[in-house]
Amino acid sequence: SVQISLPLPVLPEGWAGEKDFKPIGHLSPSTDRNIEPVGPHFLAHARRKRHKRTFSEDDRIQAQANVKKVEDDDAGEISEPEDPVLLQREAKDWKGQDHYAVLGITRYRYRATEDQIKRAHRKKVLKHHPDKKAAVGGSEDDQFFKCIQKATEVLLDPVKRRQFDSVDEAAEVEPPTKKATQKGNFYKLWGKVFEAEGRFSKNTPVPKLGNEKSTKADVEHFYNFWYTFDSWRTFEYLDEDVPDDNENRDQKRHVERKNQNARRKKKTEDTARLRKLVDDALALDERIKIFRQQESAQKNKRKNEKEAELKRAAEEAAKAKEEEARQKAEQEAAEKAQKADSKKAKEAAKNAAKKNKRVVRGAVKDANYFHGAGDAPAAQIDSSLNDIDLIITKIDNEELAALTAKLNGKKDGAVIKAVFQEEVKRLVGEGKLKEGETKSLA
């Protein structure tokens, strides 16, 4: 084997740290091999010699420097003050602890990233590690350190973290009262509530509550989403611990059934709670009232338009009916007047006919009944009058009037007879009389 003796390093005057250290010289073993001193252990050795520290002193100072560096790196992001009561927690009560508070990231809670959790854990470990406390003369109690380890274990496990987030009451936001809502902070107050509840949604993205300028479609989509909310929230974290005693299997099954029933009950209660929360928000949402008023106004508008149309149609029908009645009345009045006129005309014609008949018969008398000189015998009178009556029955009123006009003012018997003979000839020509039927005018 080769024996190598390692000379002590010679530190230059004014040396400031490891980066300025330049070892001089080289190993001079009994062989021809040259060896350069390198690596962190050689640098640590040089640092101890430079500052004349023991191994424990150097480790303690380096640990403090590392802690300060980590704290400086995380300052401003993870810098929550530690609660003295929280520091007194017992590790065995880890299930009741607030894991986010233990790591000092309550400002993030369910929104904390894996990187933030790891950095918070590193910071807490450097501060509360039992060895560090012992190095500075503190207590060697490691209870809070175990709480830190358990919090990190839970929050870095997706399944365990989801179980804890399901029952993380500190992340919940209490719904505002009706009085607080009526002060005009509806969107701000209720928006925080729905944002907190939205962390349990299986469906993403979760719609926002919006504001007074939101459209009806957006508001309806928001409430439809929450009335059909699909939650992944579970309650296994609150389960009673199942005994590990394999010999008492009945007790183990009993506890498991008890836990399952408790989960279902809590799930049902949570669903009812969320439904009531959405109902309360809907009842207080002024947009819903405005939309309903607009719908009512639109409905009333259509109703009013329909009623106006029906009224207009009824008025037109009434006017048409009134016009029809007026026209009918006018027609009836005209018909009545016409009928009266016709009756009067008929009466006048009848009277004229009577008068004309008297004139015609009087003309026969003036013609001495067509007998010539001397008084006409009774037989002649009857024959002539019967012939004239026959002529009168064969002509209408107009023809009678024409005949009367021809006879007016005639006094000569021969002339009068000639007029009647001419009329008889006309009637015979028209087939109304037979030849020789009026014997007195032959």
Secondary structure as GFF3:
##gff-version 3
##sequence-region A 1 442
A	DSSP	three_ten_helix	18	20	.	.	.	ID=ss1
A	DSSP	alpha_helix	40	51	.	.	.	ID=ss2
A	DSSP	alpha_helix	55	74	.	.	.	ID=ss3
A	DSSP	alpha_helix	84	87	.	.	.	ID=ss4
A	DSSP	three_ten_helix	91	96	.	.	.	ID=ss5
A	DSSP	alpha_helix	99	103	.	.	.	ID=ss6
A	DSSP	three_ten_helix	109	111	.	.	.	ID=ss7
A	DSSP	alpha_helix	114	128	.	.	.	ID=ss8
A	DSSP	alpha_helix	130	135	.	.	.	ID=ss9
A	DSSP	alpha_helix	143	156	.	.	.	ID=ss10
A	DSSP	alpha_helix	158	166	.	.	.	ID=ss11
A	DSSP	three_ten_helix	169	171	.	.	.	ID=ss12
A	DSSP	alpha_helix	178	180	.	.	.	ID=ss13
A	DSSP	pi_helix	181	185	.	.	.	ID=ss14
A	DSSP	alpha_helix	186	197	.	.	.	ID=ss15
A	DSSP	three_ten_helix	198	200	.	.	.	ID=ss16
A	DSSP	alpha_helix	216	227	.	.	.	ID=ss17
A	DSSP	three_ten_helix	236	238	.	.	.	ID=ss18
A	DSSP	alpha_helix	249	284	.	.	.	ID=ss19
A	DSSP	alpha_helix	286	366	.	.	.	ID=ss20
A	DSSP	three_ten_helix	368	370	.	.	.	ID=ss21
A	DSSP	alpha_helix	378	394	.	.	.	ID=ss22
A	DSSP	alpha_helix	397	407	.	.	.	ID=ss23
A	DSSP	alpha_helix	413	430	.	.	.	ID=ss24
A	DSSP	three_ten_helix	439	441	.	.	.	ID=ss25
###
